[in-house]
C-alpha cells in the first residue's frame, strides 16, 4: 500500500507541475524514479495517464477521470495519518511545512531545534516553493502549515500574522546612493533594476506602482541569492526583504526604501481541519519564537 501511495503522489505531482523533473524535485526523488512510478501505474491499470511530448505533460482523458479519485486516496491517507498522530499524541508525528527560502533559512532551523528538544520524536517534511505553490499546498492539505507574505484570498485558508519584514534597497558597496540612510523610490528608477519574480508575488512591483513609477527592469530572476550576486557585480539595483538579507555573504549596501515598505509574514493553515497535535504545538512554538519583528540590516 505504501508503494502505491508513492506512485499516486508521483502521478499527482507530475500533473500539477507538468514535468517529471519538477515533480521529482518536489518529492525528493530522481526524475527517472518519478517517470518509472507513473509508468508502473499505467501498466498496473492498463490505461494511459499522461501524454508525453516536447511540451508539458498533459492528462489523457483516462488520466483526467482518475486523478480526482487518486487525490481522494492520498487525502484519506493524510487524514488517517493525522488521526494516528493525534491518538499517539505529541510524542510522535510529522509536521509538514510549505515555505520559501528566507523563512527556511532564517526562521525554521532555530525553531525546529528548540521544538525538537521538547519533542524529539516529531519529524519534519519541508516543501520549498513559490507563493502560489505554498497557497495551493495549504488549500489541498498537502502541508499542515505554510508561510506567505500576504493574506491569501481563498476562503479555505486561515492566516495567523507572525512578523513584519521590511523591504530594503540593495546597492553595490560604494554606490553613490549608499551614503544616505534611505533611498527614494524614484532614485531606484534611474538605473537598471533587478526584479525578483515569484508566482503570486507583487510586493516589489507594488512599491513602485503606489507612487506611479516603473523601474527599468533589466534582469528578472526567481532566486534571491542570484540577485545579491548580480547587485554586487554592479549589474543593477534591487529591492529584497530584510529577512533574506540576514547573514548574506555578499558585499552590499542595504538601505531603507523611502517611503518605507513592509510585508507581513503569516503562517497559513487549512480552515476546515483541526491541525494534528504535533502541528498545533509547532505553531505555538513558532509564534513564541518569531513574534518579535525580525532585525533590519543596519544602514
N, C-alpha and C positions, 0 to 999 in steps of 0.2 A: 504493500500500500504506500509506503514511504517513497519508493521509487516512482510509482505512478504520479504521486503528488509533485515530485520534482519535474516530471515530464509535463504535467499540466501547467506548472508555473513557467517552464521554458516556453511553452506554446503561448500562454497569455502575454508574457513579456515580449516575445517576438512580435505578436500582433500589435502591442502597444507602441513599440519603438520602430517597427517596420524594418528591423535589421537583426540578424543573428549576432552580429558583433556587438551592437549596443545592448542587446538583451544579455549577452554574456557578461558585459561589464557590470550591469545592474545586479546580476545574480552571482557574480564572482565565480563563474565557470569559464571554460575555454569556449571559443567560438565554435570549434568542431563539436564540443560536447553538447551545446545547445542545439545545433543543427541535427546531431545524431538523435537526441531525445525527441525532437519533433518528428523526425523520420520514423522513429520507433512507434510513436503514436499512430502515425498514418498506416504503418504496416499492421499494427495490432488491430486497428479498427477497419482496415480495408477501404479507407477514404483518403482523398487528398485534402489537406487542411489549408495549405499556403501555396500561393503562386510565387515561384522563384523566377527572377529575371534580372534585367540590368538596373531596374529601379527598386523602390522599396518593396518589401514583402507585402503581399495583399492576400486577404482571406478569399478562399474559394466559397462558392455557395454553401457547400457542406460545412466548411470551417465557420461560416457566419452563423449557421444554425446551431453548431455545437459549442461555440465559445460561451454563450450565457450559462450553459449547463456546467461547463468546466469551471467557470468562475464561481458558480454556486458551490461546487465541491470544495474548492480552495477556501472559500469563505466559511463553509461549515467546519472545515478542519481548523481554521484560525479560531473560530468561536469555541470549538471543542478544547483546543489547547489553552485558551484563556480561562475556561471554566476549570480545567485541571489545575492551572496555576492558582486560581482562587481557592480551590479545595486544599491545595498544598500550602497555601499562604505565601508570605513573603520569603520563606526560607529558600524558595527556588522560583524559577520563571525566567522569561525573556522579555526585555524591553526593546521594542522595535522603533527606531527613530529615523525620521527623514530630515536631513539637514543640508545646509550649504556650507561652503568652505570656511568662512570666518568663524562660524559657530563651532564647526567640527574641530577647528584648530585651536581656538582660544577659550572656549567655554567648556566643551564636553569632557576633555581629558581630566581636568581638575574635578569637575562634578562627579564623573564616574569613579575617580579614585576615592573620593570621600564616601560616596554611596557604597562602594564595594567593601570598605572597611566595616560597615554595619551589616551589609547583606552580601557576603562573599559568594553565595551560590547563584546569584542572579546573573544571567548572561545578557549580552547586548548584540543587537543587529543594527548596523548603521547603513542607511542608503543615502548616497550622495546624489543630489540632483539640482535642477534649476527650480525656480519658484513654482512654475506651473506643474512640474512633476511632483513636487512635495505636496502641493494642494490636492492633486489627484490621488496620491497615495493615501493621504489622510481621509479623503472622502470615500475611498474604496475600502478602507480598513486594512490596507497593506501594511501600514505602520500604526503604532499606538499613539504616537505624537509626532508632530513636525514643527519646524521653525520657519516662520515667514516674517518679513519686514513690513507687512501690511495686514489689514484685516480682510480675509477672503470674503467674497460676496455670497458664497454658497451657503444656503440655509442648513446644509448637512453638518456644518462645522461650527465649533465654538473656539474662541480665541481668548487667551489669558495674556495680557501685556506683561512683559518681563523687564525690559530696559530700553532706554533711549540711546541711540547711537548717532553721533554727528557725522555728516558728510563733509569731507575735507578736500581742499585743493591740494594737489600733489604736483610739485615742481622739481626740476633738477636742482641739486645743490648749487648755490651761487647765482641762481636765476635773478633777473632784475626785479621780479616781484617778491622775492623771498626776504626782502629787508623790512617788510611790514607784517603786522600780526594777522591781517585779513586781506584777502584778495577779492576785489569787487567782481561780480559775475561778468560784467561787460569786459573786464580785462582778460578773462578766460576765453573770450571770443576773438581776441586779437591774434592768437597763434594757433597752430594746428592742435587739434584736440583728439585724445584717445578715448573712445567711448566703450564703457563696459556694458555689454548687452547680455541679458539673461531673460529667458522666456517668462513673461508675467511681470517684468521689472520696468518701471518707468521713473524710478526715483531720481536719477541723474537728469534725464530729459526734463522732468518737472521743474528742476531748479531754474533752468533757462526759460521754459515756457511761461513760468509765473511772472517774469519781467519782460516778456515779449521778445526774447532773443533766441538765436540759434547758433550753437558753436560750429566752428569749422572742423567738422569731423573728418579726419584723415585716415584713422585706423579704427577698426572695430574688432573686439575680441570678447570671448566668454570667460577669460582667465584673469583673475585679479593680479596674480604674480607676474604674468606676461606684461600687464600694463605698467607695473612698477619698474620692470626692467627696461621697457621702452622709454618711460619718462627719464630714468637715469641716463639713458643713452642720448637724450636730447631730441627725441622724435616728436615730442608734443607734451601738452599738459593734460591733466586728468582730474576727476573727482572720484574719490573712493571712500567707503565707510571707515570710520576710525577703528572699528573692531579689527578689520583685516590688516590695518597698518601697525598693529602692535608687534613689536619684535621683528619688524621686516628687515631683511638683510641688505637692503639697497641704500645707496647714498642719495637721499631725497630731502627736500624741504617740504614740510607738511604745515599748511596754514588754514585758518578758518576761511570759509566762503562768506562773503558779505553780499546780501544779508545771509545770516547763518541758516543752515538747513539741517534737519534731523529726520531720522526714521525711528519708528518704534518696533522693536523685535518682540514677537509674541510666540507662545507655544500653542499649537493648534491641535485639536483632537476631534474625533467624530462625535457629533451631538447625540446620536441615537443610542449610543452604547456606553455603559459604565466601563471605565478602563480596568484592566486587570489590577490586582493588588500591587504587583511589582511596578507597573506603570504609574499608578496613582501615587505610590510612595516616592518614586523617582521624580515626579513632577513637583511634589512638595519640597524635596531636597534641592531641586533645580532652582525653584523660586527663591528659596532662602539663600542660595549661593550667589545668584546673579541679579537680585532685585536692585542693588545699588547700580546707578548708571555707570557704564564702563569708562575707564580713564581715557581722556582725549590726548592724543600725542601732543607734546608741548610745542608751541610755535617756535 
